Amino acid sequence: MSRSAHPAGPSHGHILADVEAVAVPEDLSSLNPRIWPINADRVNGELVVAGIPATRLVAEHGTPVFVLDTEDVRARARNYAAAFEGGDVFYAGKAFLSTAVAALIAEEGLGIDVCSGGELAIALRAGVAPDRIAYHGNNKSTAELRYAVQTGVGRIVVDSELEINRLADLAADEGVRPRVLVRVTVGVEAHTHEFIATAHEDQKFGFSLASGAAHAAVAHVLARPEIELVGLHSHIGSQIFDTAGFEVAAHRVVGLLADIRTRHGIELAEIDLGGGLGIAYVEGDDPQRPADIAARLRAIIEVECGLAGIATPRLSVEPGRAIIGPSMVTLYEVGTVKPIALDGGVQRNYVSVDGGMSDNIRTALYDAEYTVTLANRSSTAGPQLSRVVGKHCESGDIVVRNCWLPSDVQPGDLLAVAATGAYCYAMASNYNRIPRPPVVAATDGQAQLIVRRETLEQVMATDVGWDAGSTAPVISRATGKVSA
């Protein structure tokens, strides 16, 4: 396989187009309430979250640090619970899960959606009732399924023919009858990033409706009396603003419900339309209110069920990002500022912070956009085109690709990045052997540590070293065989 290279000038063709697309804000210190937590404010120019100044948070907990506005996340959870009253709301724990957050979410009346044994353990440790937990995953291990069965998880979403048999056999061994939903791939293309669109045919999740696999999976579950089929599940993607895709998915899922009644003589009582509802990361993002989303989904389901002559099933949804995303901000300290000359006489400041893709890989992975602001002080300096980058040894280590910051940003300043509650800490790593940041809950002027900062000793705890007295195996480059 050959690779070609070409000389690159000071910038590539897309850069100036990107620059032109980023409007200069009228006020660099403004905090759009759609983007920032409800208790984010400025006092004497400094960012304050839930009554706690950014400098105090950093003095007590260092940087980088995730700061959670607990009143914000509670309010969002309550809004979803109220909007979908009479149905079920399962918080998608994959967005961010800790024992404190799981307990808080449960206190507001929501269930928890988990997709691994680790997430299940956290939810149970937090005191979440097992029957209020839904378990997802395309490759649940036998041990994970046994754990779910033994602890009495309320819903298990089956995702393959092999898993149906595996679960049924385990249920027989344990003498229980778990309730399951069949995950259906409905063929809806959500307008989102390819890697977070999950209802098109060519991907790893679910049973295809178009190919007949979904019908076969339903028949398979019904043929295994050890498990109880209670409903269908669909998920079309993530960071979606338009409910049209959900409405099409609902139409197709209800159609399958009608087919099941015709073929098998039963009416399933539940449908889960998943999560994926978007939030505001930058100016112009326009997320819908939970009440409006619920009204639209209920309307389409009631109409479709009426036309099909079947009872309206209980509706479930799984918001994760929409609840936790806007509730959290990340505070960083600036380490260096490097001006770079671009084509056309444009200058960009590369502002390097003490975190990066190890605590927020979404920009590198999904081209995600974020809003950033100077957090520790006010500034009267003019706006400067900037790029906030991390400290990792990767040119793709970008936190905020294009933004405007005061031209006098300097080492030691604090930057705050908004809407980092979802998939930032959850996808964090120890790349370059950097310990993961802490998470701090802010409530009425009080800060409480809910996830500790990792230490270097903890990062190295699994590195058992090499026994110098042993003989290392050698792999022959010629034969590929191992010799002592």
N, C-alpha and C positions, 0 to 999 in steps of 0.2 A: 504494500500500500504506500503510495507516495503522497506527499503533502507539498503544496506550493506556497510560496511566500511572495509578498510584494512590498515594496517600500511604502511607508505611510508618512504622510505629511504631519503637520502639527495638529490636525484634527481630521476626522472623517466626515463625509458628506452629511450625515444625519445630525451632527451636533448642533449646527446653527439652527436647523429646523426645530430641534428640541428646545433650544433657547428661546426662539420666537414664540413657542407655544406656552411658555411660562410667563404669565402676566405679572408685572411688578405690583405688589400690593400697595394700597394707599397708606396703610399703617402696619409697619412690621411688627408691632407689639400686640395687634388685635388677636383675640381668641374667638374663633367662630364656634358658637355653642353646639353646632351640629357635629363638629370634629372633636372638640375637647370635652372632658368630663364636666358634669353639671356643676361641680364645685371647684373648677379651675378659674382662677382670677389673677389679676395683677394688683399688688400693693406696693406703692412706691417704685413701680417699674419691675418688681420681681414677681416671678410666677409663684403662685400659692395654690396648693392642692388640698382641698378639704381643711383649710385653715392653717396649713403647714407650709412655710416658705421653702423654696427649693434649696436654698443654702443650708437650712437646718436639716432637711432630709439627707443631704449629701454629707454634712458634718457628722451625722449619726450613723449613716449606713454606707458611705462611700459611693463611688461610681464605677461602672454603670449600675443603675438601680431601677427596677420596675416599681412604679407607685400606683396602687389600686385605690380608686375612690369608691369606698364600699357603699356609700349612699347611691351612687350612680348605678352600680351593678344591681343593687336591690331594686331600684326603681324600674330598671329595664326588665328584670325578672317578673316583677309584679305586673307590668304592662302586658307581657306575653301571657301570664296566667289569666288575667282578666279578659284579654282578647279572645282566648281559646277556651273560655269557661265551658264546661260540658264535654271537653275533650281532654287531651293530654299534651303537656309540653315537657319534652325531655331535653335538658341542657346538654349540648354536644361537648362532652368533656375533652375531646381531642383539641379543642381550641386553647384551653388552659385548664388544668386541673390540679388542685391541691386540696388537702383535707379541709382547710379553712373555707375555701371557695365552695367546695362540695356541700359543706354544712350550711353555708349561707344561702346557697341556691335552694337547698331542700327546705330551709326555713320559710322561703317565699312560695312554697307549694309546687315547685317543679321537680320532675324526676331527673335522672342522669342517664345519658347515653354514653356507653363506654365501648371501646373496641380493642381491649387487650386485658390480659390478666392483671397487669399492673394498674390500669385505670380502675378495674373492678375492685381491686384491693383498696385503693385510695377511697373510693366511694363508700365501701363498707366500713372502713376505718373511721370515716367521717360520720357514721351513724345513719347513712341513707338507707331507708327500708329497701330490702332486696326486691320486693315486688314493684318498686318505683324505679328499677334499673332496666334499661334495654341494652342488649349486647350485640354489637355489630362486628364485622370483620370478614374478609374473604378467605382467610386461612387460619381459623381458630384451631389451635392445637388440641389434641385429646385431653391434655392436662387442663387447658383453659376451659374447655367445654365441661369437663368433670367439675371443676371449681364452680362454674356457673350453675350447674345442675344441683350440686350439693348445697349451695348457699341460697337457692331459691330465687334466682334472677327472674324478674317478671316477664320479660320478652327476650327471645333469642331470634335474631334475624338470620335465617339460613341463606347461604350464598352459593352452595354447590351441591350436586347430587351426592358426592362423597360425604359432605358434612351432614346431610340429612340422615344417612345411614349411621354415621359415627355418633351423632347425637341420640338417635333412637336406641342404639345399642347401649350407650351409657345410661340413658334413662331407665332402660330395663334393668340394668345392673343395680341402679340406685333405688329402684322402686318408686319413682316419681314420674309425673307426666308434664314436662315443661311445655309452656305455650310458645308457639313460634309464628313468625311472619315470614313470608317468602319475599325476597327482594327481587323486584321486577325492573328490568331495563326497558324503559318505555320508548326509547328512540327519539327523545327530545334533545335538541342541540341548544344548550344554554349559551348565551352570549357572554362568555367568560374565558379565562385562560385555558388552553388545551389541557393542562395538567390538573385542573380542578373542575373540569366538566365530566360528569359521571353517568350520564344517561344515554350517551350514544352507544352504538353496538360494539365497536371495537375497543373494549377495555375490560378490566379484570372483574368488575363488580356485577353481581346479579345474574338473573335469568332473562334472556331476550324474549320480549313479547312477540316481535315480528317473526322470529324463527320457530316459535312454538315451544321453546325451552321453558317458558314460564308456565304454560299449561301442563307440561310434563312434570315440572317440579311440584306443582300443586297436587297432581295425581300421586306422585311419589310420597309426599307427606301424608296424604290421606290413606295411603296403603300401609303406613307405619302407625299402628294404634298407640305405640309407646309415646308419641308426641301429639300435641293438640294444635291444629291449625286454627289460628284466630283472626288472621288478616293478611294484608299485602303491604309491602313497603316499596317506596320509590324515592329516589334522590337524584336531582338533575344537575347539580353542580354547586358552585360556591361563588360568593360575592356577586349576587344577582340582584338587580334593582327592579326588573320588570316581572310582574306576576304572570305574564302571558304563558311562559314556559310551564309554570306550576298548573295553570288552568288546563293546558293540553295534557300534562301528565295525569291530572285528576280525571279528565275525560277518558283517557285510555285505561287507567286503573279501574274505574267504575265499569268500563266495558268488560274488563276481565272478570270483575265480580259477577256481572250478569251471565257471562259464559260459564262460570263455575256453578252457578245455580242451575243452569240448563243441563250441564254435563253431569253434575254430581248431586244435584238436589239439595244443596245447602247454601245458606247466605252467610258470608263472613261478616263479623261484627266490627272490624277495625280496618282503617287504612292510615298509613303513616306517609306523609308527603315529604319527609326529610327536612333538611335545613337549607343553608346556602344563601340566606338573605343578606344583602349587602349593607355596608355601613359607609359613612362619609370619612374618607381619608384626606381628601383635598377639596378645595373650592370647586363647586360644580357638581360634586357627588350628591345625589338626591335620593336617599333611602326612604322607603315607605313606612308608615306607622303600622305597628302590629295590629291595631284595630281594623285598619283598612285591608291589610293582608288577609286577616281572618274572615272578614265579611266577603271578600271576593272568592276565597277558597270554599267557604260554606255554600255560597250561592251556586257555584258551578257544580258542586257535588250534589246538592239537593235537586237541581234541575236534571242532571244526568241520571240520578237514581230514580227520579220521577218518571223520566222517559223510559227507563229500563224496567220499571215496575218492581223495584226492590227497595227494601228499607234503607234509610240513610245510615251509613256506618259511623262509628265514633271516629273522630278525626284527631290525629296526632301530628305534631311537628317537632323539629329538632334544631332550634336556633342555638348557635354557639357563639360565633363571631358577633352576631347582632346583640348579644347580651354582654359579653366580656370585652369585646374589642375597644369600644370608645371609653371604657371605664378606666383604662390604664395608660400611663405615659412612661417613657423611659428618659431618665436623666443621664447625660454624659458630660465628661469634662473634655474641653478642647486641649489637644496636645501641641499641634502645629497648624499653621496656616500658610499655604503655599499658593501664590498667584501664578496662574498659567495663561499665557497669551494664546487665544484662539484665532481662527481666520476672521478677517473683516474687522480687525481692531478690537475684538471683544476679549475681555479678561474674565476669567473664572477663578475664584478662590477655592482651592481644595482644603476643606476644613477637616482635619483628622481628629477623631475622638477615640476614647479609650475602650471602645467596644467594637461592634461591627457585625460581620456575618455569623459570628458564634452566638450572638444573642438576637439577631434578626436577619435570617437568611432570605426573607421573602422578596427583597428587592433583587437579589441575585437570581433567585429561583423563578419568580413570577413577573419580573419587571414591576413590582409593586411600587406605588407612589405613597409618599408620606408628607405630612406637614411638620415643620420644625420651627422653633423660635428660640431666641436668646432668653435664658431663664433666670439669670442671677442679677440682672440689672437692666435699667433702661438705657437707651442710646439715641442720640440725636444725629448720628452719622447716617449718610445716605445708603440706599440699598446697593448691595453688591451681588451679582450673580455668583452662586456658590454651589458646591457639591460636598455633601457631608459623607465622609468615607471613614472606614474602620482602620484598625491597626494590623489586620491580618496580611499575610504575604500572598495576596491575590489582587489583581487589578480589578476584578469584579466585586471586591469587598466594598460595596456602596450601601449606605444607609438611606440617604435621600439624594436622588440623582440630580434633580434640578430644583433649586430654591433660591430665594433672595434672603440674605442676612445682612445685618448692619456691616458696613465696610470696616468698622473698628473691632470686629470680633478678634480675640487674641487668646493665646494660651492661658489656661486657668479659668476661662469663661465656662459657664454651664449652658448646654443646649438641651431642650426638651423636645422629644419626638412624640406626637400624639397618636392615639388609637393603636397602641402596641399590645393590647391585651390578648389578641388572638394569634396563635401560631408563631409567636416570637419566642417566649420562654419555652413553649411546648416543643419547638423544633430546635432549641438551643443545643450547642455542642461544645466540646473542648478543643476545637480546632486550634492548632498552634499551642496546644496544652494550656489554654486560658481557662480559668475557673468560671463557672456560670454565675451570673449576678444574683443578688437576693431579690425577693419580692416583699414589698412593704405595704400594708393596708393603712390607709389614711381615713380617719373618722373624727369629725368634730375637733380638729386641732391635735389629735393624738395619733401617733404612728406606732404600728405594731408589726413586728417582723413575722411574716407567715411562711417564708421560705428562706433559709439561710444562704448566704454567699458560700459557694464552695471554696475550700482552701486548696492550695497546691498539693498538700499532703493527701487530701481526699481524691484529687485527680489521679495521683500516682499510686493510690492504694491497691489498685488491681494489677499493677506492674510488678510481677513477682521476680523479675530479674533472670539471670542466667547462672546456672550452676557450673562454675569453672571446672569442676572435677568430672563432669560428664562429657561424653563424646558426642559432638553435634552430628546429626545426619547430614550426609552430603548427597546432593542430587546431581547425577552426571548430565552435563549439557548435551552430550552426544546421544545417550540412550534414554534419558529421562528417568532412569532407575535410581532408587535410593540405596546407598551403601553406608555401612557403619563407619 
